[in-house]
Amino acid sequence: MAATILVAFDESPQATAALHHALSTYDNATIRVLYVNDPWEWAGADGIDGVFYAEEAFERSQEVAEEVIATAEEIAREYDTEVTTESEVGAASETIVAYAEEHNVDHIVLGSHGRRGLERFLLGSVAERVVKRSPGSVTIIRDEPPDGDE
């Protein structure tokens, strides 16, 4: 039976490198790409005339999610590979781990920004929380994607 690989994808250079890694490393695997639409990222967005409108912010976040997923599918086509793509709303690390548990994921691949010191302490580390809570193994990619693939 083929392994199921989950790639957390947010279009950052690190996530892009993680997707390239998964596509080039796990030839016979089922690859699932997950974009987590984190409300903390869109809830503070500027609204119209400086007024925040939750419905508009959520709608815009859904549009962004569709764009990110389309980018992941485009990258997969470069490898002549079909991937399963999904977008879920929630806190990134918790949603990634819950998704992995619900879909019997064997391995998670995700990018890390490699923050250190105070910045890491204040912002936390999604990658670190996923590693600690993951039901299976995790590969962290900190490299940039191949030239021209940003």
DSSP file with accessible surface (Angstrom, degrees, kcal/mol):
  #  RESIDUE AA STRUCTURE BP1 BP2  ACC     N-H-->O    O-->H-N    N-H-->O    O-->H-N    TCO  KAPPA ALPHA  PHI   PSI    X-CA   Y-CA   Z-CA
    1    1 A M              0   0  232      0, 0.0     2,-0.1     0, 0.0    28,-0.0   0.000 360.0 360.0 360.0 136.2    0.0    0.0    0.0
    2    2 A A        -     0   0   46      1,-0.1    27,-0.2    27,-0.0     2,-0.1  -0.399 360.0-111.3 -72.1 145.4    1.3    3.4   -0.9
    3    3 A A        -     0   0   39     -2,-0.1    27,-3.0     1,-0.0     2,-0.6  -0.367  22.3-129.7 -71.4 153.6    2.2    5.9    1.8
    4    4 A T  E     -a   30   0A  23    100,-0.2   102,-2.2    25,-0.2   103,-1.5  -0.949  24.2-166.6-108.3 121.4    0.1    9.0    2.3
    5    5 A I  E     -ab  31 107A   3     25,-3.1    27,-3.3    -2,-0.6     2,-0.5  -0.916   6.1-155.3-111.1 132.2    2.2   12.2    2.5
    6    6 A L  E     -ab  32 108A   0    101,-2.7   103,-3.2    -2,-0.4     2,-0.5  -0.923   6.0-167.3-107.3 127.4    0.8   15.5    3.8
    7    7 A V  E     -ab  33 109A   0     25,-3.0    27,-2.6    -2,-0.5     2,-0.5  -0.970  14.0-145.5-113.9 119.1    2.4   18.7    2.6
    8    8 A A  E     -a   34   0A  13    101,-1.7   103,-0.5    -2,-0.5     2,-0.4  -0.745  27.1-171.1 -80.4 124.0    1.4   21.8    4.5
    9    9 A F        +     0   0    4     25,-2.9    27,-0.2    -2,-0.5    63,-0.1  -0.973  32.8 153.2-130.8 126.3    1.5   24.6    1.8
   10   10 A D        -     0   0   77     -2,-0.4    -1,-0.1     2,-0.2    25,-0.1   0.214  65.1-106.5-131.1  13.0    1.1   28.3    2.2
   11   11 A E  S    S+     0   0   87      1,-0.3    -2,-0.1    57,-0.1    24,-0.0   0.436  74.8 137.3  75.2   1.9    3.0   29.5   -0.9
   12   12 A S  S  > S-     0   0   18      1,-0.1     4,-2.7   138,-0.1    -1,-0.3  -0.347  71.4-107.4 -68.8 160.9    6.0   30.7    1.2
   13   13 A P  H  > S+     0   0   41      0, 0.0     4,-2.3     0, 0.0     5,-0.1   0.893 121.8  50.6 -57.1 -36.9    9.5   29.8   -0.3
   14   14 A Q  H  > S+     0   0   24      2,-0.2     4,-2.1     1,-0.2   129,-0.1   0.910 111.6  45.8 -69.6 -41.5    9.9   27.2    2.5
   15   15 A A  H  > S+     0   0    4      2,-0.2     4,-2.4     1,-0.2    -1,-0.2   0.886 111.7  53.0 -68.1 -35.8    6.5   25.5    1.8
   16   16 A T  H  X S+     0   0    5     -4,-2.7     4,-2.5     2,-0.2    -2,-0.2   0.926 109.3  48.6 -63.8 -42.7    7.2   25.6   -1.9
   17   17 A A  H  X S+     0   0    8     -4,-2.3     4,-2.6   126,-0.2    -2,-0.2   0.895 109.7  53.3 -63.4 -38.3   10.5   23.8   -1.2
   18   18 A A  H  X S+     0   0    0     -4,-2.1     4,-2.6     2,-0.2    -2,-0.2   0.916 109.3  48.1 -63.6 -41.6    8.7   21.3    1.0
   19   19 A L  H  X S+     0   0    0     -4,-2.4     4,-2.7     2,-0.2     5,-0.2   0.934 111.7  49.1 -66.1 -43.3    6.2   20.6   -1.9
   20   20 A H  H  X S+     0   0    6     -4,-2.5     4,-2.1     1,-0.2    -2,-0.2   0.918 111.6  51.1 -59.1 -42.9    9.1   20.2   -4.4
   21   21 A H  H  X S+     0   0   55     -4,-2.6     4,-1.7     2,-0.2     5,-0.3   0.938 111.7  45.7 -59.8 -49.2   10.8   17.8   -1.9
   22   22 A A  H  X S+     0   0    0     -4,-2.6     4,-2.4     1,-0.2    -2,-0.2   0.924 113.5  49.0 -62.6 -43.8    7.7   15.7   -1.4
   23   23 A L  H  < S+     0   0    5     -4,-2.7    -1,-0.2     1,-0.2    -2,-0.2   0.844 117.2  41.0 -66.8 -32.5    7.0   15.5   -5.2
   24   24 A S  H  < S+     0   0   66     -4,-2.1    -1,-0.2    -5,-0.2     3,-0.2   0.690 122.0  40.0 -89.3 -16.1   10.6   14.5   -6.0
   25   25 A T  H  < S+     0   0   66     -4,-1.7     2,-0.9    -5,-0.2    -2,-0.2   0.821 109.2  52.5-101.0 -37.6   11.1   12.1   -3.1
   26   26 A Y    ><  +     0   0   58     -4,-2.4     3,-1.2    -5,-0.3    -1,-0.2  -0.601  60.3 164.0-108.2  73.4    7.8   10.1   -2.7
   27   27 A D  T 3  S+     0   0  126     -2,-0.9    -1,-0.2     1,-0.3    -2,-0.1   0.855  76.7  34.9 -58.9 -44.0    7.2    8.8   -6.2
   28   28 A N  T 3  S+     0   0  147      2,-0.1    -1,-0.3     0, 0.0     2,-0.2   0.262  98.0 107.2-100.2  13.8    4.6    6.1   -5.3
   29   29 A A  S <  S-     0   0   21     -3,-1.2     2,-0.6   -27,-0.2   -25,-0.2  -0.498  73.9-116.2 -91.5 159.3    2.9    8.0   -2.5
   30   30 A T  E     -a    4   0A  62    -27,-3.0   -25,-3.1    -2,-0.2     2,-0.6  -0.859  36.6-153.9 -86.7 120.8   -0.5    9.6   -2.3
   31   31 A I  E     -a    5   0A   5     -2,-0.6    53,-2.4    51,-0.4     2,-0.5  -0.893  11.6-170.1-107.5 124.2    0.3   13.3   -1.8
   32   32 A R  E     -ac   6  84A  44    -27,-3.3   -25,-3.0    -2,-0.6     2,-0.5  -0.944   7.3-156.2-110.6 131.5   -2.2   15.5    0.0
   33   33 A V  E     -ac   7  85A   0     51,-3.6    53,-2.2    -2,-0.5     2,-0.5  -0.939  10.6-167.9-111.5 126.5   -1.6   19.2    0.0
   34   34 A L  E     -ac   8  86A   1    -27,-2.6   -25,-2.9    -2,-0.5     2,-0.5  -0.959  10.7-167.1-120.7 126.6   -3.2   21.2    2.8
   35   35 A Y  E     - c   0  87A  18     51,-2.5    53,-2.2    -2,-0.5     2,-0.7  -0.954  15.4-149.2-106.3 126.1   -3.6   25.0    3.0
   36   36 A V  E     - c   0  88A  18     -2,-0.5     2,-1.2   -27,-0.2    53,-0.2  -0.878   1.3-152.3-100.2 118.5   -4.6   26.2    6.5
   37   37 A N  E     - c   0  89A   3     51,-3.5    53,-1.5    -2,-0.7    25,-0.0  -0.774  18.3-157.9 -89.7  93.0   -6.7   29.4    6.4
   38   38 A D    >>  -     0   0   22     -2,-1.2     3,-1.8    51,-0.2     4,-1.0  -0.660  12.7-150.6 -82.9 117.2   -5.8   30.8    9.8
   39   39 A P  H 3> S+     0   0   41      0, 0.0     4,-2.8     0, 0.0     5,-0.2   0.799  94.3  66.7 -58.1 -26.9   -8.4   33.3   11.1
   40   40 A W  H 34 S+     0   0  214      1,-0.2     4,-0.5     2,-0.2    51,-0.0   0.801  99.9  51.8 -65.3 -24.7   -5.7   35.1   13.0
   41   41 A E  H <4 S+     0   0  135     -3,-1.8    -1,-0.2     1,-0.1    -4,-0.0   0.837 121.5  28.1 -79.9 -34.4   -4.2   36.1    9.7
   42   42 A W  H >< S+     0   0   45     -4,-1.0     3,-1.4    -3,-0.2    -2,-0.2   0.661 103.4  76.3-101.9 -16.0   -7.4   37.6    8.2
   43   43 A A  T 3< S+     0   0   41     -4,-2.8    -3,-0.1     1,-0.3    -2,-0.1   0.837  99.5  45.1 -66.9 -27.4   -9.3   38.7   11.2
   44   44 A G  T 3  S+     0   0   66     -4,-0.5    -1,-0.3    -5,-0.2    -2,-0.1   0.350  85.3 130.0 -97.5   9.8   -7.1   41.7   11.7
   45   45 A A    <   -     0   0   44     -3,-1.4     2,-0.2     1,-0.1     8,-0.1  -0.243  67.9-101.0 -64.5 147.9   -7.2   42.7    8.0
   46   46 A D        -     0   0  157      6,-0.1    -1,-0.1     1,-0.1     5,-0.1  -0.464  42.1-154.4 -67.3 139.6   -8.0   46.3    7.1
   47   47 A G    >   -     0   0   29     -2,-0.2     3,-1.1     1,-0.2     2,-0.4  -0.139  37.2 -52.9 -99.4-163.0  -11.6   46.7    6.0
   48   48 A I  B >  S-E   51   0B  96      3,-0.7     3,-2.1     1,-0.3    -1,-0.2  -0.604 124.1  -3.8 -77.5 130.6  -13.3   49.2    3.8
   49   49 A D  T 3  S-     0   0  156     -2,-0.4    -1,-0.3     1,-0.3     3,-0.1   0.837 132.8 -58.9  54.2  33.8  -12.7   52.8    4.9
   50   50 A G  T <  S+     0   0   70     -3,-1.1     2,-0.5     1,-0.2    -1,-0.3   0.514 111.2 121.3  78.9   2.3  -10.7   51.5    7.9
   51   51 A V  B <   -E   48   0B  73     -3,-2.1    -3,-0.7    -5,-0.1     2,-0.4  -0.870  61.8-128.9-103.1 132.5  -13.7   49.5    9.2
   52   52 A F        -     0   0   87     -2,-0.5     2,-0.5    -5,-0.2    -6,-0.1  -0.640  20.4-170.6 -82.9 130.3  -13.3   45.7    9.6
   53   53 A Y     >  -     0   0  100     -2,-0.4     4,-2.4     1,-0.1     5,-0.2  -0.955   9.3-160.4-121.4 109.3  -16.0   43.5    8.0
   54   54 A A  H  > S+     0   0   56     -2,-0.5     4,-2.7     1,-0.2     5,-0.2   0.885  90.0  52.7 -58.7 -42.0  -15.6   39.9    9.1
   55   55 A E  H  > S+     0   0  136      1,-0.2     4,-2.6     2,-0.2    -1,-0.2   0.937 111.7  44.9 -62.9 -44.5  -17.7   38.6    6.2
   56   56 A E  H  > S+     0   0   85      2,-0.2     4,-2.5     1,-0.2    -1,-0.2   0.901 113.2  51.2 -65.6 -39.3  -15.6   40.4    3.6
   57   57 A A  H  X S+     0   0   14     -4,-2.4     4,-2.3     2,-0.2    -2,-0.2   0.924 111.7  47.1 -63.8 -42.4  -12.3   39.4    5.3
   58   58 A F  H  X S+     0   0   78     -4,-2.7     4,-2.1     2,-0.2    -2,-0.2   0.930 111.4  50.7 -66.0 -43.1  -13.4   35.7    5.3
   59   59 A E  H  X S+     0   0   91     -4,-2.6     4,-1.9     1,-0.2    -2,-0.2   0.919 111.5  48.3 -60.4 -43.3  -14.5   35.8    1.6
   60   60 A R  H  X S+     0   0  118     -4,-2.5     4,-2.4     1,-0.2    -1,-0.2   0.909 108.8  53.8 -64.1 -39.0  -11.1   37.3    0.7
   61   61 A S  H  X S+     0   0    9     -4,-2.3     4,-2.3     1,-0.2    -1,-0.2   0.877 106.9  52.0 -64.6 -34.1   -9.3   34.7    2.7
   62   62 A Q  H  X S+     0   0   62     -4,-2.1     4,-2.2     2,-0.2    -1,-0.2   0.885 108.2  51.1 -67.9 -37.9  -11.3   32.0    0.8
   63   63 A E  H  X S+     0   0   95     -4,-1.9     4,-2.0     2,-0.2    -2,-0.2   0.923 110.3  49.2 -63.5 -43.3  -10.2   33.6   -2.5
   64   64 A V  H  X S+     0   0   40     -4,-2.4     4,-2.6     1,-0.2     5,-0.2   0.917 108.3  54.1 -61.6 -42.8   -6.5   33.5   -1.3
   65   65 A A  H  X S+     0   0    3     -4,-2.3     4,-2.6     1,-0.2     5,-0.2   0.927 107.8  49.9 -58.3 -43.9   -6.9   29.8   -0.3
   66   66 A E  H  X S+     0   0  137     -4,-2.2     4,-2.2     1,-0.2    -1,-0.2   0.896 111.1  49.4 -62.4 -39.6   -8.1   29.0   -3.8
   67   67 A E  H  X S+     0   0   97     -4,-2.0     4,-1.9     2,-0.2    -2,-0.2   0.910 111.3  48.7 -65.6 -42.6   -5.2   30.8   -5.3
   68   68 A V  H  X S+     0   0    3     -4,-2.6     4,-2.1     2,-0.2    -2,-0.2   0.930 111.7  49.2 -64.3 -44.8   -2.7   29.0   -3.1
   69   69 A I  H  X S+     0   0   18     -4,-2.6     4,-2.4     1,-0.2    -1,-0.2   0.906 108.5  53.8 -62.2 -40.8   -4.2   25.6   -3.9
   70   70 A A  H  X S+     0   0   44     -4,-2.2     4,-2.1     1,-0.2    -1,-0.2   0.894 107.1  52.1 -61.8 -37.9   -4.1   26.4   -7.6
   71   71 A T  H  X S+     0   0   37     -4,-1.9     4,-2.3     2,-0.2    -1,-0.2   0.924 108.6  50.3 -63.7 -43.1   -0.3   27.2   -7.2
   72   72 A A  H  X S+     0   0    0     -4,-2.1     4,-2.3     1,-0.2    -2,-0.2   0.919 110.5  49.6 -61.8 -42.3    0.2   23.8   -5.5
   73   73 A E  H  X S+     0   0   72     -4,-2.4     4,-1.9     1,-0.2    -1,-0.2   0.888 109.2  52.6 -64.8 -36.8   -1.6   22.0   -8.3
   74   74 A E  H  X S+     0   0  112     -4,-2.1     4,-1.1     2,-0.2    -2,-0.2   0.914 109.1  49.0 -64.3 -43.5    0.5   23.9  -10.9
   75   75 A I  H >X S+     0   0   11     -4,-2.3     4,-0.6     1,-0.2     3,-0.6   0.920 109.0  53.3 -62.3 -42.2    3.7   22.8   -9.1
   76   76 A A  H ><>S+     0   0    1     -4,-2.3     5,-2.1     1,-0.2     3,-1.3   0.879 102.0  58.9 -62.2 -36.3    2.5   19.2   -9.0
   77   77 A R  H ><5S+     0   0  153     -4,-1.9     3,-1.7     1,-0.3    -1,-0.2   0.842  95.1  63.9 -62.7 -30.4    1.9   19.3  -12.8
   78   78 A E  H <<5S+     0   0  107     -4,-1.1    -1,-0.3    -3,-0.6    -2,-0.2   0.798 107.9  42.5 -60.8 -27.5    5.6   20.1  -13.2
   79   79 A Y  T <<5S-     0   0   76     -3,-1.3    -1,-0.3    -4,-0.6    -2,-0.2   0.269 114.9-118.3 -99.5   5.7    6.2   16.6  -11.8
   80   80 A D  T < 5S+     0   0  159     -3,-1.7     2,-0.4     1,-0.2    -3,-0.2   0.894  73.1 132.4  57.0  40.8    3.4   15.0  -13.8
   81   81 A T      < -     0   0   49     -5,-2.1     2,-0.4    -8,-0.1    -1,-0.2  -0.969  53.5-139.5-126.9 138.7    1.8   14.1  -10.5
   82   82 A E        -     0   0  189     -2,-0.4   -51,-0.4    -3,-0.1     2,-0.3  -0.807  23.7-170.1 -93.6 138.5   -1.8   14.6   -9.3
   83   83 A V        -     0   0   24     -2,-0.4     2,-0.5   -53,-0.1   -51,-0.2  -0.898  25.0-120.9-123.7 155.9   -2.2   15.7   -5.7
   84   84 A T  E     -c   32   0A  59    -53,-2.4   -51,-3.6    -2,-0.3     2,-0.4  -0.854  35.3-163.4 -91.9 127.6   -5.2   15.9   -3.5
   85   85 A T  E     +c   33   0A  32     -2,-0.5     2,-0.3   -53,-0.2   -51,-0.2  -0.926  14.5 166.1-119.0 142.4   -5.7   19.5   -2.3
   86   86 A E  E     -c   34   0A  57    -53,-2.2   -51,-2.5    -2,-0.4     2,-0.4  -0.988  21.4-151.1-148.3 155.5   -7.7   20.9    0.5
   87   87 A S  E     -c   35   0A  45     -2,-0.3     2,-0.3   -53,-0.2   -51,-0.2  -0.991  17.2-178.3-127.4 134.8   -8.1   24.1    2.5
   88   88 A E  E     -c   36   0A  53    -53,-2.2   -51,-3.5    -2,-0.4     2,-0.4  -0.968  24.3-125.9-131.9 151.7   -9.3   24.2    6.1
   89   89 A V  E     +c   37   0A  70     -2,-0.3     2,-0.3   -53,-0.2   -51,-0.2  -0.816  62.1  78.3 -96.4 131.5   -9.9   27.0    8.5
   90   90 A G  S    S-     0   0   16    -53,-1.5     2,-0.3    -2,-0.4   -50,-0.1  -0.920  85.3 -42.2 160.4 179.5   -8.1   26.9   11.8
   91   91 A A     >  -     0   0   36     -2,-0.3     4,-2.6   -53,-0.1     5,-0.3  -0.572  60.6-122.9 -72.2 135.7   -4.9   27.4   13.7
   92   92 A A  H  > S+     0   0   20     -2,-0.3     4,-2.5     1,-0.2     5,-0.2   0.902 101.0  38.8 -53.5 -60.2   -2.1   26.1   11.5
   93   93 A S  H  > S+     0   0    0      1,-0.2     4,-2.3     2,-0.2     5,-0.2   0.928 118.9  46.9 -64.1 -43.4   -0.4   23.5   13.7
   94   94 A E  H  > S+     0   0   93      1,-0.2     4,-2.4     2,-0.2    -1,-0.2   0.901 114.0  48.3 -64.4 -39.5   -3.5   22.1   15.3
   95   95 A T  H  X S+     0   0   14     -4,-2.6     4,-2.6     2,-0.2    -1,-0.2   0.906 110.4  51.1 -69.5 -39.8   -5.3   21.9   11.9
   96   96 A I  H  X S+     0   0    6     -4,-2.5     4,-2.3    -5,-0.3    -2,-0.2   0.945 113.6  44.4 -62.2 -47.2   -2.3   20.1   10.3
   97   97 A V  H  X S+     0   0   11     -4,-2.3     4,-2.3    -5,-0.2    -2,-0.2   0.936 114.2  48.8 -65.7 -44.2   -2.1   17.5   13.1
   98   98 A A  H  X S+     0   0   31     -4,-2.4     4,-2.7    -5,-0.2    -1,-0.2   0.918 111.5  50.4 -62.7 -41.5   -5.8   17.0   13.2
   99   99 A Y  H  X S+     0   0    0     -4,-2.6     4,-1.9     1,-0.2    -1,-0.2   0.924 109.2  51.3 -61.8 -43.7   -5.9   16.6    9.4
  100  100 A A  H  <>S+     0   0    1     -4,-2.3     5,-2.4     1,-0.2    -1,-0.2   0.904 112.6  46.1 -60.8 -41.3   -3.1   14.0    9.5
  101  101 A E  H ><5S+     0   0  109     -4,-2.3     3,-1.1     1,-0.2    -2,-0.2   0.933 113.5  48.1 -67.1 -44.8   -4.9   12.0   12.1
  102  102 A E  H 3<5S+     0   0  130     -4,-2.7    -1,-0.2     1,-0.2    -2,-0.2   0.775 117.4  41.2 -68.4 -27.8   -8.3   12.1   10.3
  103  103 A H  T 3<5S-     0   0   53     -4,-1.9    -1,-0.2    -5,-0.2    -2,-0.2   0.168 108.0-117.2-109.4  16.8   -6.7   11.1    6.9
  104  104 A N  T < 5 -     0   0  130     -3,-1.1     2,-0.2    -4,-0.2  -100,-0.2   0.894  43.6-172.2  49.9  48.3   -4.3    8.4    8.2
  105  105 A V      < -     0   0   12     -5,-2.4    -1,-0.2    -6,-0.2  -100,-0.2  -0.529  17.9-162.9 -73.8 134.1   -1.3   10.4    7.0
  106  106 A D  S    S+     0   0   80   -102,-2.2    31,-1.0     1,-0.3     2,-0.3   0.778  72.1  11.9 -86.0 -30.1    2.0    8.4    7.3
  107  107 A H  E     -bd   5 137A  22   -103,-1.5  -101,-2.7    29,-0.2     2,-0.4  -0.996  62.2-147.9-153.4 140.4    4.3   11.4    7.0
  108  108 A I  E     -bd   6 138A   2     29,-2.2    31,-3.0    -2,-0.3     2,-0.5  -0.929   9.3-168.1-112.5 136.6    4.1   15.2    7.0
  109  109 A V  E     +bd   7 139A   0   -103,-3.2  -101,-1.7    -2,-0.4     2,-0.3  -0.992  20.1 157.9-121.6 125.4    6.4   17.5    5.0
  110  110 A L  E     - d   0 140A   6     29,-2.3    31,-2.6    -2,-0.5     2,-0.2  -0.991  36.0-116.8-146.9 155.7    6.4   21.2    5.9
  111  111 A G  E     - d   0 141A  18   -103,-0.5     2,-0.4    -2,-0.3    31,-0.2  -0.562  22.7-153.7 -87.1 154.2    8.6   24.2    5.5
  112  112 A S        -     0   0   20     29,-2.3    13,-0.0    -2,-0.2    28,-0.0  -0.992  16.5-145.4-129.4 139.3   10.0   26.1    8.4
  113  113 A H        -     0   0   85     -2,-0.4    -1,-0.1     1,-0.0    29,-0.1   0.618  36.5-132.7 -76.6 -12.9   11.0   29.7    8.4
  114  114 A G        +     0   0   19      1,-0.2     6,-0.1     6,-0.0     2,-0.1   0.832  36.6 178.4  67.4  32.8   13.9   28.9   10.8
  115  115 A R        -     0   0   92      9,-0.1     2,-0.3     4,-0.1    -1,-0.2  -0.383   5.2-169.2 -66.6 149.6   13.1   31.8   13.2
  116  116 A R    >>  -     0   0  167     -2,-0.1     4,-0.9     4,-0.0     3,-0.8  -0.853  38.3  -0.5-134.0 166.7   15.4   32.0   16.2
  117  117 A G  H 3> S-     0   0   57     -2,-0.3     4,-2.2     1,-0.2     3,-0.2  -0.158 121.4  -6.2  61.6-140.0   15.6   33.8   19.5
  118  118 A L  H 3> S+     0   0  119      1,-0.2     4,-3.1     2,-0.2     5,-0.3   0.871 132.0  57.5 -62.3 -39.1   12.9   36.3   20.5
  119  119 A E  H <> S+     0   0  103     -3,-0.8     4,-2.6     1,-0.2     5,-0.3   0.933 110.0  44.7 -59.7 -43.9   11.1   36.2   17.2
  120  120 A R  H  X S+     0   0   95     -4,-0.9     4,-2.5     2,-0.2    -1,-0.2   0.913 113.5  51.1 -66.0 -40.5   10.6   32.5   17.6
  121  121 A F  H  < S+     0   0  167     -4,-2.2    -2,-0.2     1,-0.2    -1,-0.2   0.933 116.1  40.3 -63.2 -44.1    9.5   32.9   21.2
  122  122 A L  H  < S+     0   0  119     -4,-3.1    -2,-0.2     1,-0.2    -1,-0.2   0.889 126.2  33.3 -73.9 -39.8    7.0   35.6   20.4
  123  123 A L  H  < S-     0   0  101     -4,-2.6    -2,-0.2    -5,-0.3    -3,-0.2   0.672  99.4-144.1 -91.1 -19.7    5.6   34.0   17.2
  124  124 A G     <  -     0   0   21     -4,-2.5     2,-0.5    -5,-0.3    -1,-0.2  -0.135  21.3 -88.8  77.0 178.3    6.0   30.4   18.1
  125  125 A S     >  -     0   0   21      1,-0.2     4,-2.3    -4,-0.1     5,-0.2  -0.939  23.9-167.2-134.6 111.1    6.9   27.7   15.7
  126  126 A V  H  > S+     0   0   53     -2,-0.5     4,-2.6     1,-0.2     5,-0.2   0.935  95.1  52.7 -58.3 -46.0    4.2   25.9   13.7
  127  127 A A  H  > S+     0   0    9      1,-0.2     4,-2.6     2,-0.2    -1,-0.2   0.922 108.6  49.3 -58.5 -44.7    6.8   23.3   12.6
  128  128 A E  H  > S+     0   0   66      1,-0.2     4,-2.2     2,-0.2    -1,-0.2   0.926 111.9  47.9 -62.6 -42.8    7.9   22.7   16.2
  129  129 A R  H  X S+     0   0   76     -4,-2.3     4,-1.6     2,-0.2    -1,-0.2   0.888 111.7  50.4 -67.1 -37.2    4.3   22.2   17.4
  130  130 A V  H  X S+     0   0    0     -4,-2.6     4,-2.1     2,-0.2    -2,-0.2   0.937 109.7  50.6 -65.1 -44.4    3.5   19.8   14.5
  131  131 A V  H  < S+     0   0   75     -4,-2.6    -2,-0.2     1,-0.2    -1,-0.2   0.928 111.7  48.0 -59.2 -43.0    6.6   17.8   15.3
  132  132 A K  H  < S+     0   0  153     -4,-2.2    -1,-0.2     1,-0.2    -2,-0.2   0.826 123.9  30.2 -68.3 -30.7    5.6   17.5   18.9
  133  133 A R  H  < S+     0   0  130     -4,-1.6    -1,-0.2    -3,-0.2    -2,-0.2   0.502  86.1 123.5-109.9  -6.8    2.0   16.5   18.2
  134  134 A S     <  -     0   0   22     -4,-2.1     4,-0.1    -5,-0.1   -37,-0.1  -0.279  56.9-141.9 -62.3 140.7    2.2   14.6   14.9
  135  135 A P  S    S+     0   0   71      0, 0.0     2,-0.2     0, 0.0    -1,-0.1   0.600  84.9  16.1 -76.3  -9.3    0.8   11.1   14.7
  136  136 A G  S    S-     0   0   33      1,-0.1   -29,-0.2    -5,-0.0   -30,-0.1  -0.699 104.9 -46.9-142.6-164.2    3.7   10.1   12.4
  137  137 A S  E     -d  107   0A  69    -31,-1.0   -29,-2.2    -2,-0.2     2,-0.4  -0.305  47.8-154.2 -75.9 158.6    7.0   11.2   11.2
  138  138 A V  E     -d  108   0A  35    -31,-0.2     2,-0.5    -4,-0.1   -29,-0.2  -0.997   8.2-157.0-136.5 136.6    7.7   14.7   10.0
  139  139 A T  E     -d  109   0A  36    -31,-3.0   -29,-2.3    -2,-0.4     2,-0.5  -0.974  12.5-155.6-112.1 127.9   10.3   16.2    7.6
  140  140 A I  E     -d  110   0A  61     -2,-0.5     2,-0.5   -31,-0.2   -29,-0.2  -0.906   4.7-160.8-104.3 127.6   11.1   19.9    8.0
  141  141 A I  E     +d  111   0A  19    -31,-2.6   -29,-2.3    -2,-0.5  -123,-0.2  -0.924  20.2 166.1-109.7 124.3   12.4   21.7    5.0
  142  142 A R        +     0   0  120     -2,-0.5    -1,-0.1   -31,-0.2     2,-0.1   0.415  45.9 103.0-113.8  -2.0   14.3   25.0    5.5
  143  143 A D  S    S-     0   0  118   -129,-0.1  -126,-0.2     1,-0.1  -125,-0.1  -0.347  74.8-109.1 -79.0 162.3   15.8   25.4    2.1
  144  144 A E        -     0   0  108      1,-0.1  -130,-0.1  -127,-0.1    -1,-0.1  -0.519  43.6 -98.2 -80.4 156.7   14.7   27.7   -0.6
  145  145 A P        -     0   0    9      0, 0.0     3,-0.1     0, 0.0    -1,-0.1  -0.236  56.3 -71.4 -68.9 167.4   13.0   26.1   -3.7
  146  146 A P  S >  S-     0   0   67      0, 0.0     3,-2.1     0, 0.0  -126,-0.0  -0.179  74.1 -70.7 -56.1 153.1   15.1   25.5   -6.8
  147  147 A D  T 3  S+     0   0  165      1,-0.3     0, 0.0     2,-0.1     0, 0.0  -0.154 121.4  14.7 -49.6 134.4   16.1   28.6   -8.8
  148  148 A G  T 3  S+     0   0   76     -3,-0.1    -1,-0.3     1,-0.1     0, 0.0   0.414  98.6 101.6  83.1   0.5   13.1   30.2  -10.5
  149  149 A D    <         0   0   50     -3,-2.1    -2,-0.1    -4,-0.1    -1,-0.1  -0.066 360.0 360.0-108.2  35.1   10.5   28.3   -8.6
  150  150 A E              0   0  171     -5,-0.1  -138,-0.1    -6,-0.0    -6,-0.0  -0.557 360.0 360.0 -91.7 360.0    9.4   30.9   -6.1
